[in-house]
Amino acid sequence: MNTYIGCFQDGPTRLFPVGPYTKWNNEMSTSICFDYCSSKNYKYFATEYGSQCFCGNGEKLNSSQYPYKKKTDCNMACIGNAKQICGGNWRASVYRINHNGQNGSTTYHTPTSQKQITSDKGTCEYYVIIFINE
């Protein structure tokens, strides 16, 4: 089981230390990356650039070097499953791995519609996230 955390900036020194893992045919999906990182007992995994997978324990998440970004910054379809998003250019779609029966559901980052709320204080944008339990 895994839970989508969000889209984060990445860089040459990497948000997560393990990776990039890619299959010989560059095929990648949320499931492929989850299986790889989960088998190595990491707490998080990330897909990036449509075909890359990274694993780690989240120490750098949302730091000044690796901030949370807009969901639309992660906009590349996974090469192994075009219905899923696998990050973007220096953008990581990050998921938390729920080990050993931890409560949670499998969540995929899929394209969603943007919504806006406008008030006298300004405009707030938000996104509808679709949760798919497996």
PyMOL commands that set and color helices and strands:
alter all, ss='L'
color gray80, all
select helices_A, chain A and resi 30-39+71-73
alter helices_A, ss='H'
color red, helices_A
select strands_A, chain A and resi 2-9+18-21+44-48+52-56+68-69+77-78+81-85+91-97+114-119+122-127
alter strands_A, ss='S'
color yellow, strands_A
deselect
rebuild
show_as cartoon
